[in-house]
Amino acid sequence: MNIRPETFADHAAIRKINNAAFAVHLFSRQTAHLIVDALRAEGALTVSLVAEDVLAGDVRIVGHIAFSKEPVDGRDLGWYLLGPVAVLPDLQRKGIGSKLVLAGLAKLRKRNAAGCALVGDPALYARLGFRQAVGLSWPGVPAKFVLYQPLCGDEPNGAISHHPAFNIEA
């Protein structure tokens, strides 16, 4: 397994991975591929990594993760949003998503990011160092699903928001 930054040649594979991974996801609007495309088009895709797998000599893209800036109360405090993260359905639950998350957090640390937040399953992300936010809120999202990981410094207080690309409709 190799984790590396995306290239232009990866865009079609990234779209397919997001489509496949979110096709039957309970809370998905099946727009992850559109979100990634819009973040990329608007220069808001801060970190974008792919997971490559080598099978019988062929290299194929099997996973993708995206990170974008995340304002807190409308201010840039050096926080980022993790998402979407996607792995081909037949390869899920094999640690690929975790490797993508950890590699992405390492990239954010190199950028001196203050921290990273997400909306997700607390049981899944706790093992990767995320915890329930106390001072952060996300309008319309139950508090138990708003998770964060400080990278340098403490959790800020306020409402976090995302790039408008996350509001895209299919």
Secondary structure, 3 states (H helix, E strand, C coil): CEEEECCHHHHHHHHHHHHHHHCCCCCCCCCHHHHHHHHHHCCCCCEEEEEEEEECCEEEEEEEEEEEECCECCECCCEEEEEEEEECHHHCCCCHHHHHHHHHHHHHHHCCCCEEEEECCHHHHHCCCCEECCCEECCCCCHHHEEEEECCCCCCCEEECCCHHHHCCC
